[in-house]
Amino acid sequence: MLVALFATPTAAETLAVMSQNMNRLFDNVDDGRRELVIADDRFHSRIRTAAKIFGEQFGLPHIIALQEVENRNVLQQIAEEVWRRYETRYRPVLIPGQDVSGINLAYLVRYGVEIRKVEQLFRDSFLQRDGSPLFSRPPLQLQACYIDNCLTLVNLHLRSMRGLDDAAQRERVVAKRRRQAETIAVWVNRLQKSEASLSLLLLGDINALTPSDEIIDIAGILRGNPDNRRTKYPARDLLQPDLVDLSELIPRDKRYSYIYRRQKQQLDYMLVNSAFAADVESIAFSRIDYRFSDHAGLIARFRW
């Protein structure tokens, strides 16, 4: 369970932002795309569980960034269930990506938060070695304002580590993961230089470990401080100044979001620019509830 701070509804002077991988939450409708179709009872059970956890454990955050959801219908069903339970309204935000299995990035945004802009980043970027899309799930940018302040969020779900142990796949997997991280880092660096006072938050499932795996430090590229001391492939520092990894504020024994072969791992992050870092009030991972997802949720509150 989360600490009590996150069990109560958010106050007007704070902004609560959450990130959650939903573990392939498809709906019960066959869209004819050979996508996974969940049985009615299973789908509605997952919707009810999501609404309950967003309300009871996370206190109905102002902005919920989601990974691995199929479509707007899934979001709308969650929003309607939240309304039935808590009389709190959310707006669904989703732009379909290019993932062959049909999973997408999305947001649920509480009424009272103004949506200024929604944009899919790097959709037309391609991997040079084979011409495939660089991002199967293009980063989803949201510019939102609450009370008198605005925030730019970038929801991420980067290429997984699957294939790194396969000699036939490793080079392509490394090339894609590195290019994804470097593309985002260059974009962030330009944004920081052009809008120094901007409040910026990168969040989501970046499928990278801290400390890094022995292949390449993807999380370090995104932070601006890659550790090349133990990795096979060197990574470049492309950020000045670095981003701040808010998860480092979480006690080390609680700093994980996934369990792989009984090993606790951190795959999910919130990274902020230095102008916004001073505004963080608290941050925590939830426990992993496998009825809901195989990832822990990550929630932060910011002084607003």
Buried (B, 14 or more C-beta within 10 A) or exposed (E): EBEEBBEEEBEEEBBBBBBBBBBBBBBBBEEEEEBEBBEEEEBBEBBBBBBBBBBBBBBBBBBBBBBBBBBBBBBBBBBBBBEEBBEBBBBBBBBBBBBEEBBBBBBBBBEEBEBEEBEBBBBEBEBEEEEEBBBBBBBBBBBBEBEEBBBBBBBBBBBEBEBBEEEEEBEBBBBBBBBBBBBBBEBBBEBBEEEEEBBBBBBBBBBBBBEBBEBBBBBBBBBBBBBBEEBEBEBBBBBEEBBBBBBEBBEEEBBBBBBEEEEBBBBBBBBBBEBBBEBBBBBBBBEBBEEBBBBBBBBBBBEB
